[in-house]
């Protein structure tokens, strides 16, 4: 049954989770961690996400909670995000309340690292259930509109988060009222995220998945559009509700989507589902991996690139030296570049709806990778302050592309499969692919990109400097551009 059309306001409410998530992400990036801890933290969280995300994605496809399939997982991950934020922004104060002496600093580092791992894990993880939730409750047209809203509010949340992290809260009224600047940042971030998460969870109701195989159930049947007894109109047909006893009428058509997952989920069946993924899903995942590898390799060290290469400063110089202060100035300007990236992502997500009518998904996907590859290449070849800041707008094009186009293609693939199953009169949905596991497989590529970069990119930076990150981002993006053009299937 095609879900009914959702008002734009409801889609905006649904997008607030992405706003809150990206706001907190940007605050974390602005606050930062000691560089000695980044490599360890950067590996632990993605490995956990890469291993567990398909499991949770499949489990959400099978969830029979009365609240719905996706929202319980979104709520749980949101709580983990808040716990992680509380630990990494208030770890020092928490430890000071319980431990004194020489062990205090060690435990503070442990608690901070634990908080960052929990936060990054949940923040990366939550994207899959949010996308699956959108796909479950929206028609195909509303899915496209919803994904554009997600990208728009992702960019806005990132921009406001960077600005929040850049403010010196210690000199404000809140800073004087609370113990530290980090407590002010936590208070604001937690408040924003809680409001956004609450609005998201109340945006669109889910239909719970039930398994009443031998009990009376309500089935939705498409009836003749000319009948006046119909109760709801959809496109050229109507929906009527008919009570059918499943035990008395065990016909093939009596198996509805409620029986989609009657089999007990096992690790073996999950791995089989992942490895038997159709080729066009695999190619889409590979292209998504290329995109995130390029994007993250640039974004991770961009502020360091601005400080060392563009401004010609040094983070290793004495802190009272001109060279070090020049480096800090470059880092500050780099943060403004990241803010430009977030704003341009929001603007481009709106323009995507217009461009889609003329160049299609393939054109949008290709242009996103191409512009990012060319932009980062030019930054690496001509490291000038003003040209670099101007080209930061192309980062937003890539960001918006990664958050929308691959998931639109997933929605297209699912719609095509549903149409084929209807044409072939296949109502046995026991083996039909779930939206949750497909969204999880796609978002797993973000974690895989982080793992690959965490292992290899740090070594390259230590050997060749920050400029290698920009050049490698350009090369990977242009390779991905070719892959998007020739390997990804478009419906």
N, C-alpha and C positions, 0 to 999 in steps of 0.2 A: 504494500500500500504506500502510495506517495505521501510523505508528510505534508501537512498543510503549509501554506505560505506564512513565513514569520515576519512580523513587523520589523522595520529597520531598528527601532528602539531596542527590541529584544536582542538583535544581533550585536548592537553596541554594548548592551549589558553583558552578553556572552564574551565579548572581547576584553572586558575589564581585567580578566585573569592575566592576559598577556601583558596588559599595561602594568599591573602590579608586579608580575614576575620580572619584567625588563627593568622596571624602576629599581628593584632590589639588586638585580644583577649589576646595573650601572653604579649604584652606590658602593657595592663590593669592589668593583674595578677602581673607583675613585679613591677609596680608602686604602686598598692595596695590602700586600703582605710583604714581609722580608724576602728578598730574592732567593735566599738560601733555602726557603721552604717551598717555593713555587713548584719546583720540579716534582717533589714528592707528592704534594697535594694535587698537582695537575694530573698525576697518573692514577692515584687511588680512586678518586670519584668517577672518572670515565670507565675504568675497568669494572667497577661495581655496576654502573649504569648499563654498560655493554652486555654484561652477563645477565642482569636481572630484568632489563626492560622488555625483552620478548616474553619472558615468563609472566610479568604483570599484564602486558598487552593481551596475551592469550587468556589470562585469568579474568580480565575485565570483559572479554567476549562471553565468558561463561557465568558471570556474576548474576545471582538471582535476588539481590537485595531489593526490597520494596521501594527504595529511593532511586533505583536505576542502576545501570551497569557501570557507568563511568564516574559519576559524582562521588561515590564513596572513596575511590582511589584518588581523585583530585583533592578531596578534603584531607585525606591522610598525608598526601605529599605536601600540601600547603602547611599543615602543622609541622612537618619535618623541616620545611624551609624556615618557619618562624623559630623553631628550636635552634637550628643552625645559626641563624642571624644573632640570636641572643647569646650564643656561645662565643662566636668570633668577634662580636663587638663589645661584649662585656666580660670576656674571659678573665682579664686581669683583675677586675673588681670582684668577680666571683671567687677566684682563688685567694685573694687578699682577705676575704671574710672567713676563710677556713684554715689557711696555711700561712705560717710565718717562717722566716729563715731562708736558708740557701736554696731550698727546694721550690720556693715560690715561683721563680722565673721559669724553671723547667716545666712545672705543671701548667703555668699560664700558656706556654707555647703549645703543650699537648692539647689543652682545652680549645685554644684558638684554631689549631689545625683540625681538630674534630669538628668544630663548628663549620669551618670552610668546606670540609668534605661532605658533611650532611647537607649544607645549603646547596652546593654545586650539584650534588647527586639528585636532590629533589627538584631543583630548578630545571635541570636538563630533562629529568624524567617526566615532569608534569605536562610537557608539551604534547606527548603522544596521546594520553587520555583526553586532553582538551580538544584535540583535532578529531578524535574518534567520537566524542560527545557531539561535536558540531555535525559530523557526517550522519550520526544516528537520527537527529531530530530535525534536519533541514532537507528541503527539496534540493535538486541539483542547482537551480539558479541561486537559491539562498546559500548553498555551500560556497559558491564563488564569491558572493557578496560578503559572506562571513569571513572568508579567508582574507579578503582585502581589508575588512575592518580589523582583523587580527594584526595584519602588518602595519596598518595606520597607527593603532594604539601601542604596538610594540615600539615603534619609532618615537612616539611621544613620551612613553614611559622611560625609554633610554635617555632621551634628552633631559627630562626633568631630573632623572636620577643622577646624571653627571653633574648637573648644576647643583643639586643638593649636596653631593659629595665634595664639591669645590668650595662651598661656603665655609667660612671660618666660624663655626657655631659656638666656639668657646668665648667669643666676644659678644654674644647675643644674650637676651634676657634668659632664654632657656639654658644657655651654657652656664650662666651664673647660678641658676636654680638647681641644676643637676651636677653630678660629680665630675663628669668629663664630657668632652665633645662627642665621643663615641656613643654615649648614652642618649644624647639628643638625636643623633643620626638613627640609632636603633628605634627610638620612640616614633620618629616620623616615618621610617620605613615600615615598621610593624603596623602602624595605624593605616597607612596607605594600602598595604597588602591585605590587611584584614577586611577593609571596606571593599576593595576590588574583588576579593575572593567571595565574600558574601553576596555581592551583586551578581557575580558570575554564576554561583550555585543556584540562585533564584531566578535566573534569566529564562530558561526554557525547560519545562518539565520533561522528564524521561518516562518512557513506557517500560516498566520493569519486565524482565525476562522471567517467565515461569515455566515449570515443567510439570504439568498436571496431566500426565499421559493417559491415566485411566479415569480422569474426572471430567465433568462438563466444563467446556471452555467456550469462549466467544470467538468466533472466527469472522473476519471481515471478508465479504465477498463482493466483487464488482458486479453490479446488476445492470440491467438494461437502462440506458440513460433516459428512456421515455417513460419509465414508471414514476408515478407521482408519490409513491410511498417512500422514496429514497430520502435520506436524512442529511446527506452532505455531498456537495458537488466537488468533483476533482476533474479539472480539464474537461474532457468530453464524456465523463461517466459519473456515476454516483456510488456512494458507499452505503450499504445496508448491513445491519448487524444481525447475524443469524446464530442461534444457539445450536450447537452440534455436540452430540455425545461421542467423544473420541473412541471409547471402548466399543460402542455399538456400531460405529461406522469407521472401521479402520481402512478407509480408502486412501489412495495415494495422495489425493489433494487435501486430506485432512491433516497432513503434517505441515504445520505452519512454521514461521520463524521461531516460535517458542521451542521447537525441537532442534534448533540449530546446533545445540551442543549437548545432546543427551549422553554422548560418550564421556566417560571419565577422562579428564585431562591428565596426561602423564608426560614426563620429560621426554620420553621416546616419541610420543605423538607430536609434541611441540617441535622437536628437532626435525621430525619428518616433514612437518608443515613448512618450516623455514627452508630446508634444503630442497623441497619439491616446489619451491616458489617459481611461478612462470617466468620465462626469460625476460619479458618486458618489465616485470617488477625488479628483477636483479639488475638490469641495465639502469633503471631509474635510481636504484640504491647506489650504484657505482658513480653515477653522475653527481648525486647528492654528496657523496664522499669527496669527490674532486672539488666541488664547490666549497664545502666547509673546510677542507684542508687549505685551500687558497685564502679563504676569508680569515680564518683563525691565525694562520701564519703571519698575516699582515697585522691584524688587530692586536695580537699578543704583545708585540714589541714595537708598536707604532710610536708610542710616546718616547721610548728609548731611542728609536730611529731619529725622531725630531731633535732630541737633545744632543745626540752624538754626531749624526751625519749632517743634518740641516743646520743646526746652530754651532756645530764643531766644539761642543763641550765635552766634559769627561766626568762620569760618575765616580771615578776612582781618585780624583784630585782632592786635595785638602778642602774641607767644607767652607773655609773662609777665603778660598781662592776665586779669582775671576772666572777661571775655566769651569769650576763646579757650579757657580752661580749662573753661568751661561747655560750649562746643561739643565739646571732646574727651570730656567726660563723656557727652554725648548720643550721640556716635559709639560709645562703649563699650556703652552700653545698647542701641543699635541692633544691635550684634553679637549681644547676647543675644537680641534679637528674631529675628534670622536663625537662631540656634540653636533657638529655639522652633519656627520654621517647619520646620526639618529634622526635629525630633522628631515634630511633629504630622503631617508627611508619612508617616513610618513607621507611626504609629498608624492613620491614615486608610486607608493601603494595606491594612491587615489588616481594617478595618471594611468596605472595599469588597466583599470576598467575601461578607459577610453581606447588605449592601444590594443587591447585584446580583440576588439572588433575588427581591427585592420590587419594585424600581423599574427594573431592566434597565439596559442601557448608555446609553440615552437619558436616563434619570433621573440617572445618575451624571454624565454629561457636562454636563447642564443645571445640576445643583446645584453642580458644581465652579466653573463660570463665574459663576453667580449669587452664591454666597457670597463669592467673591473680589471681584466688582464691588461688592457691598454693603459688604464689610469695608473695602476701600480708600477707598470714598466716605465712610464714617463717620470713618475716620482723617483724611482731608483736611478734613472739616467740623469735627471735634472733636479737635484734636491734643493729647490728654492722655496723659501717660506710661503710666499703668496700663491705660487702655482700649486704647491702641495696642499694648502688649505682649500683651494678651489677644487682640486681633484678629489678631496675627501668626500665631496658630494656623490662621486661614483661608487664609493663604498656603500652608501645607502641604497643605490640601485641593486647592488649584489645582495645586500641584506634582505631587502623586500622580495627579491626574486626567490631566495632560498626559503623564505617563510611562506610563500604562496604557491608558486608554480608546481613544485613536486607534489604537494598535497592536492592541488587541482587535478593533476594527472592521476593520482590514486583514486580520486572521486570518479573520474572518467572511466577508469578501468573497472571499478565496481559497478557503475551504471551499465557498462557494456555487458558485463557478466550477468547482471540481473535481467537485462533484456533478452540475452541468449537463453537463459534458463526458462523464461516465460515462453519464448517461442518454441522451445523444445519440450514444454510442458513438464519441466523437472521441478517438482515441489519438494524433493528430498533434500533439505538444506543441511543434512548432517555433515556433509563434507564441504560445504561452502566456506570460502575464506572469510574470516572475520575482519572487520574494519580495524579493530583494536590491534591485532597482531601485525597488520600491514603498516599501520601508522607507527607502531613500535619499531618495526624493522627499518623504516625510513629514518626515524629519529636516532636509532642506534648508530647511524653513520656519523652523527655529530660526535658521539663518544669515541668511535673508532678513529676519527680524524684527530681528536685530542690525544689519544694514546700514541698514534704515529708521530705527531708533532712533539709530544712530550719526550719520546725516546730519541728522536733524531734531530729536531730543530735546535734544542739547547746546545748540543755539541757543535753544530754549524755556526751558531752565533758566537760561541766562545772562540772559535778558530778564525772566522772571517768577519765578524762584526755584525751589527744590526742591519746593514744594507742587504745582506743575503736574504733576510726575511721578505723584504719587498720584492726582490728579483724572483725568489722562489715562488711567492704568491702569484706573480704575473705569469710565470711559466706554467704552473699547475692550472691556473684559471684558463689559459689558452688551450691547454691539452683538454681540459673539461669542456671547453667550447666546441672542439671537434667531436668529442664524445656525444655531447648533447645534440649536435647536428646530424650525426650519422648512425647512432646506436639507439637512442631513446625512441620509443614508439609513441606516436601521437594519435589519439582517437578522432 
